[in-house]
């Protein structure tokens, strides 16, 4: 990069920081309003949380539309708003593949998982698996997998929070960024311990409305800038990106080498199959009164999420068209601040409107992060309390009060771990981090859920091999991948112990999860309970006897 270009984009970034600084009271006020409003909702919902059904499943009192809104709020995370916009702004067509993958994944969730899971379970994924298998080992495995997947997903949200608030408040020190991650962790602990599922659901609904509204506003302003001519928008983005026509074609990030082509296939598999195994999405199906409402809520979610991902075209290509690549990378190497910077440029870098738009969009993004981390933490703490504490440690003898107390303690523990890991992951692209969570979920959870629901012969040993094998393979490959070490954008850029060339392990770990479940069952001496499977089949298809 030439000294002249460096000086220009540094000046632009400093000007943006100056504008943010000048209007910092407004920025802090908007953040404070949202945080206070959501805390009020949480306290109100917490007062209505009287038993385990309220805490875990919101009393199963939400309508299909409400749950669809909450599901979309849970799903449209920092990866969707910040990570995808950044990936498109930096890599064009290849960045938009995240949007396509995240959306298509919902068809798998709708067709294979949503209704049978709602009919078969009570509060967690472990309920479904333990229905016809040995309770203690299967629940331990399900709880372990849920916590690991949730923590991977939490990393992305924490990283997004760190870069977002750092941009707004002008925090450049590592200690300051870690402090921001800690603040988000503390807030999520408060949401879950006080509000449970009811509080978390209402926060997600409010957040979904804010996110769609904010994204619509930015989309409108971007299209207005180009007289609603999408062709002009894409052409300017390609020209301004420095990539030319290649920016609008496959291959800028994936496809340049054999390894990157395989990495692209791996990413696609993980995105499409991962949603149906994500714990914080699965537990949302339990908050509605019946299977019909579960199915309708997924339809609502597909509509809302589909509209949002179409608008990421305007977010990402708009950022590429209106902001120099150097400025985006200077602000955050992974591109996570492209959407807030786009808001600033649309309003005017040297104007009050630019700062107001920046503050508004950033507050919406912060709302996104808080809502999703609350859902993730609730999923993992619920699984620990219901599966591991109540049914394994206490052998089914725990009272509802003890179970809820264990969930609240687990929330604190998971929050502390997430804060520590989130601080390390603050410079990684959040969309890429979420893709890792999808890969782990698709490797450990999805094979076990599908085998349990649809394979009569499936046994406890098959479930354990599938969960632990898929989990160990996915996490192990990630640890020795470029995501953790060996590159300037790695979690530990100064060391190199990677030997696995791909950034996403899905192409290896997902087939391993399915294969181990199959082999574990075939090699098992356990005779599956045909009667229990028949009961589960009837329940999953009809809802008879569902809680």
GUBALO-872618 format. One record per residue (C-alpha): x, y, z. Coordinates in steps of 0.2 Angstrom, whole numbers, plus 5000, padded with zeros to 4 digits. Layout:
// residues N
XYZ ...
//
This chain:
// residues 547
500050005000 500750174995 501150315008 499950425000 498450305001 498950255019 498850445024 497150465015 496350315023 497050355040 496450535039 494650465034 494750345049 495250485061 493950605054 492650465057 493350445075 493250635077 491450635072 491050495084 491950585097 491050745094 489350665096 489850535109 488550595121 487250545108 488050385105 488150335123 486350395126 485650285112 486650135119 486050175136 484250185130 484250015123 485149935137 483950005150 482449965139 482949785138 483349775156 481649835160 480849705149 481949565157 481449615174 479649615169 479749445161 480749385176 479349425188 478249305177 479449165178 478749045191 479248875186 480448775175 479248785160 479248975161 481148985163 481648855149 480148875137 479349035141 477848945147 477548885129 476449045127 477149125112 476149135096 476949075079 477249255073 478049305090 479149145090 479549175071 480149355075 481149295090 481949155080 482449275066 483049385080 484049245087 484749195070 485149365063 486749385073 488249495073 488849375059 487349425048 487449615051 489249645053 490249495047 489249465030 489249655026 491149655029 491449495019 490449565004 491349735005 493049645005 492749494994 491149534984 490249384977 491249264988 490649365003 488849354998 488949164999 488749175018 487049255015 486449115003 487148975015 486249045030 484649065021 484548895013 484948815029 483248855035 482448735023 483448595031 482848655048 481048665042 480948505033 481848385044 481948455062 480648585068 479048495070 479748325075 480848405088 479448515095 478348355097 479648245104 480548355117 480248455132 481648585135 483248525127 484048425113 484448295126 482648255130 482448195112 483948085113 483648015130 481847965126 482347795120 484147775125 485147765142 484847935150 486447975159 487747955146 486748025132 486148175142 488048205147 488548205129 487048315123 487448445137 489348445133 489048465114 487748605117 488948705128 490448685116 489348745101 488648885110 490348945116 490948945098 489449045093 489749165107 491449205102 490849285086 489649395096 490949445108 492149485094 490749595085 490449685101 492249725104 492549805087 490849895086 490949985103 492850015100 492450105084 491150215092 491950265108 493650285100 494450145111 496050075103 496949995118 496749805120 496249825138 494849935133 494249815120 494349675133 493349785144 491949795131 491849615129 491749595148 490249715148 489349615135 489649455145 488949535161 487349605152 487049435145 487249345162 485949475169 484649445155 484749255157 484749245176 483349365178 482249345163 482449165157 481649115141 480249245142 481449395145 482649325131 481149305119 480549475121 482249555119 482449455103 480849515096 481249695100 482949675092 482249595076 481149735073 482549865076 483749765065 482549755051 482049935052 483949985053 484349875038 482849945028 483450125031 485250085026 484649995010 483450135005 484850265007 486150154997 484850134983 484350314984 486250364982 486250264965 484450314959 483850134964 484950064950 485649904957 486749884941 487650054945 487850004963 488749844958 489749924945 490350064957 490749934970 491849834958 492749984952 493050054970 493549894977 495049884966 494549704960 493649764944 492449634936 493249494947 492449574962 490749524955 491249344951 491749184961 493549164965 494149324975 494149224991 493749044986 494348954971 496049034968 496848874973 496248694976 496348714995 495248874994 494048784983 493848634995 493748765009 492248845000 491348674998 491748645017 490948815022 489448785011 489048615019 489348685036 488148825033 486748725025 486748585038 487248685054 485648775057 484648615061 485948575075 486148745083 485548725101 484948905103 483848885088 483248715093 482548765110 481548905101 480348765095 479848725113 479148905116 477548875106 476048785111 476048645097 476848575082 475848675070 476348835078 478248775077 478048745059 477148915056 478549005066 479848935055 478848995040 478849175047 480649165051 481149115033 480149265027 480949385039 482749315037 482549305018 482149485017 483549535028 484849435018 484249505002 484649675010 486449625014 486749654996 486549834999 487549835015 489049745008 489149814990 488649984997 490149985008 491249924994 490550064983 490650214995 492150175006 493950135001 494449955005 495950025015 494850125027 493749965030 495349865034 496150005044 494550005055 494549815057 495549695047 494149575045 492949705039 491749695054 491449885054 490949895036 489049925040 489350055054 490550145042 489350135028 488050225039 489350365043 489750395025 487850395020 487450525032 489050625028 490750595037 490950775042 489150795047 488050775062 486850665052 488250545048 488650535067 486850505071 486650375058 488250285064 487650295082 485950225077 486550085066 487850035079 486550035093 485549915083 487049805080 487449805098 485549755101 485849615089 487349555099 486549565116 484949475110 485949335102 487149305117 485649295128 484949155118 486549065117 486849075135 485149015139 485348865128 486948805135 486448845154 484748755151 485648605144 486848595159 485448615172 484148505164 485248375156 486848365166 486348425184 484548375185 484648205176 486448155178 487148225194 485448225203 484848065194 483148145191 482848195209 483148385208 481748505211 481248635198 481948765210 483648675211 483648655192 483348835189 484648885202 485948775193 485448855176 485849025184 487548965191 487948885174 487549055165 488849145176 490149005172 489849005153 489849195153 491549205161 492249075149 491549165134 492249335140 493949255140 493849175123 492949325115 494449435120 495649325111 494449315095 494149505094 495049525077 494349385068 492849395055 491249365065 490449275050 491949155049 491849115067 489949085066 490248965052 491448865063 489948855076 488848785062 490148655057 490348595075 488448585077 488248495060 489548375065 489048335083 487148375085 486348345068 486848165064 486248115082 484548205080 484248135063 484747955068 483747965084 482148025075 482247925059 483347765062 482447625072 484047535075 485047685082 485847645100 486547735114 488347685108 487947765091 487347925099 488947935110 490147895096 489248025084 489148165097 490948145105 491748095088 490948235078 491348355092 493148305094 493448305075 492748475072 493548555087 495248475084 495348525066 494848705071 496248705084 497548655071 496848765057 497348935050 495949015061 496948985077 498749005071 499849035056 499149185048 499049375051 497149365054 497249205065 496849205084 498649185088 499549275073 501349265081 501449075081 501148935069 500648755074 499248735061 499348575049 497548575044 497448685028 495548725028 494748865038 493148765040 493148585045 491448535039 491948435024 492848315036 492048325052 490148315047 490348145037 491448085052 489948125064 488748025053 489947885050 490347865068 488547865073 488247725060 489747625065 489447645084 487647575081 488247425070 489547375083 488447395098 487847245107 486347345114 484647295108 483647455103 481947465112 480747445097 479247495108 480147665113 480547705095 478747675090 478147795104 479447925098 478947905080 477047925084 477448075095 478648155082 477348145068 475748185077 476248275093 475248155104 475848165122 477048315119 477248425133 
//
